[in-house]
Amino acid sequence: MSSDVKVFINTSGVPVFGNLNDDKLTDAVFVVTYSLGNNVSYYIAAAIRNSYSYVSTNTVFLGDNIFQNNISIDNGFVVEKYYSNKDDLENGRNEKTVYLNVLDNSLVQVIK
């Protein structure tokens, strides 16, 4: 990679708060973007609350150049809804849903 190439890593939107590991503490989940040129990669990450602070999890790759629709926490599961392309977004079709759960402080994809 050339030294004049700029890479940006950001959070996208605002964190969503809820309980991910059934410990009655409020955890957070958020979208992380990694931008290189015209390509933007989307990931989900979480911060798990313990008695003293938050501990970050791994990230889970969602896709490149997607159109994020909604992230939520539902009964301990992270639910991310998105569209793969602009045409699907504009027409409201082919929405994709990813379910994630926390297992041993790691985010893992769950098939539902």
Stockholm file with secondary structure:
# STOCKHOLM 1.0

chainA/1-112         MSSDVKVFINTSGVPVFGNLNDDKLTDAVFVVTYSLGNNVSYYIAAAIRNSYSYVSTNTVFLGDNIFQNNISIDNGFVVEKYYSNKDDLENGRNEKTVYLNVLDNSLVQVIK
#=GR chainA/1-112 SS CCTTCCEEEEEEEEEEEECSSSSSSCEEEEEEEEEETTEEEEEEEEEEECSSSEEECCCEEEEESCEEEEEEEETTEEEEEEESSHHHHHHTCSCEEEEEEEETTEEEEECC
#=GC SS_cons         CCTTCCEEEEEEEEEEEECSSSSSSCEEEEEEEEEETTEEEEEEEEEEECSSSEEECCCEEEEESCEEEEEEEETTEEEEEEESSHHHHHHTCSCEEEEEEEETTEEEEECC
//
